[in-house]
């Protein structure tokens, strides 16, 4: 999984925003606000990664077990798919 080209993550006044660039602006037409954990996963998804790599990264970075990390990642990825942000 990987984030589509044409989107960047910006930290603005303590918040994390996904901003479309170039041709994505007219196609996407909005921004997305992420939590700190969402921003962490977004950064990992800037490269092509497998879900297992995301689970490992999340459990290493945060105090969360594998089952919870996996479930949270599934929800996050589903939202990204619905927004058509993954390739």
Secondary structure, 3 states (H helix, E strand, C coil): CCECCCEEEEEECCEEEEEECCHHHHHHCCEEEECHHHHHHHHHCCCCCCHHHHHHHHHHHCCCCHHHHHHHHHHHHHHHHHCCCEC
